Amino acid sequence: MLPLLLLLATAPGARGLSDIDYVPTLTNRTLGGRTTASTFVLEQPRCVFGDAQRGAQIWLVVALAAAADRFDAGAAPGTPQLAFQTFPSNTAYATLGTALANYPCPPRPGDITVLRVGSETACRDDPERPSCNGPLPGPGPYRVKFVAWNQSGPQAETQWSEPITLKIAQQADNLPVMAGGRSTGMIVLTSLLSILFAILLACLVALLATWSSDSCGSGVIFSKPDTVTVKRYNTHHVYDQPAARL
Ligand SMILES: *[C@@H]1O[C@H](CO)[C@@H](O)[C@H](O)[C@H]1NC(C)=O
């Protein structure tokens, strides 16, 4: 009986996976935005996986919270079942795969020990990049876990995180791709209009302040149309008169 219990305690679970008693968490560090409309920031899994997973790659699995139980680690990262581009219809995707060596334990001084999930916009629609760390398609909620995979398949997994709900901002969600060009154009246009308006206003003020002087050349500009109008009126009048007499 005792050997059997020991075997149950140490052997991987029914799916051939070791369960690791770690719950992924949003970072506590006061970065600009633990969550946005399409990203969230996690603590890296430092000192979570052990020597048994030395040759494995550590991946982050992001699942729809409601469908997290249905996640099947038998599907390999980089396949359509776990592709970002198929999410959320495939209910989960795997991203940020990296060698365990990239999560040194303990962290080295100066190490960044957080992961921003959803920060890659360029690959979001690229089927050649199924492991894209693309922007999350909606507010969620999502649950995440880290899974160690090697050539033989899944080796170990952490627990699921608590549900993660993102900020609701539909427009901000769609903007990132276009935002750069659009906002620069707007700034340039607004600046030009402001400058033109300022010049116009200055001239107007100067004109009103010194009506008789020629500041800003406004005296010249103003007298010309006046003269033209008078001339035209006169010409018109002159032509008109013979017609009236006939
Ligand atoms: C995968 O990891 C397991 C557990 O550490 C190990 O037994 C197996 O040989 C590894 N497979 C490969 C292909 O490295």
Ligand as a Chemical Component Dictionary entry (heavy atoms), coordinates in Angstrom:
data_LIG
# 
_chem_comp.id                   LIG 
_chem_comp.type                 NON-POLYMER 
_chem_comp.pdbx_formal_charge   0 
_chem_comp.three_letter_code    LIG 
# 
loop_
_chem_comp_atom.comp_id 
_chem_comp_atom.atom_id 
_chem_comp_atom.alt_atom_id 
_chem_comp_atom.type_symbol 
_chem_comp_atom.charge 
_chem_comp_atom.model_Cartn_x 
_chem_comp_atom.model_Cartn_y 
_chem_comp_atom.model_Cartn_z 
_chem_comp_atom.pdbx_ordinal 
LIG C1 C1 C 0 11.053 15.370 -21.636 1  
LIG O1 O1 O 0 11.100 15.492 -20.234 2  
LIG C2 C2 C 0 10.940 14.257 -19.559 3  
LIG C3 C3 C 0 10.887 14.579 -18.080 4  
LIG O2 O2 O 0 11.945 15.375 -17.698 5  
LIG C4 C4 C 0 12.064 13.318 -19.939 6  
LIG O3 O3 O 0 11.878 12.063 -19.299 7  
LIG C5 C5 C 0 12.080 13.144 -21.455 8  
LIG O4 O4 O 0 13.195 12.378 -21.825 9  
LIG C6 C6 C 0 12.153 14.495 -22.127 10 
LIG N1 N1 N 0 12.057 14.309 -23.542 11 
LIG C7 C7 C 0 12.940 14.860 -24.396 12 
LIG C8 C8 C 0 12.733 14.544 -25.836 13 
LIG O5 O5 O 0 13.852 15.548 -24.022 14 
# 
loop_
_chem_comp_bond.comp_id 
_chem_comp_bond.atom_id_1 
_chem_comp_bond.atom_id_2 
_chem_comp_bond.value_order 
_chem_comp_bond.pdbx_ordinal 
LIG C1 O1 SING 1  
LIG C1 C6 SING 2  
LIG O1 C2 SING 3  
LIG C2 C3 SING 4  
LIG C2 C4 SING 5  
LIG C3 O2 SING 6  
LIG C4 O3 SING 7  
LIG C4 C5 SING 8  
LIG C5 O4 SING 9  
LIG C5 C6 SING 10 
LIG C6 N1 SING 11 
LIG N1 C7 SING 12 
LIG C7 C8 SING 13 
LIG C7 O5 DOUB 14 
# 
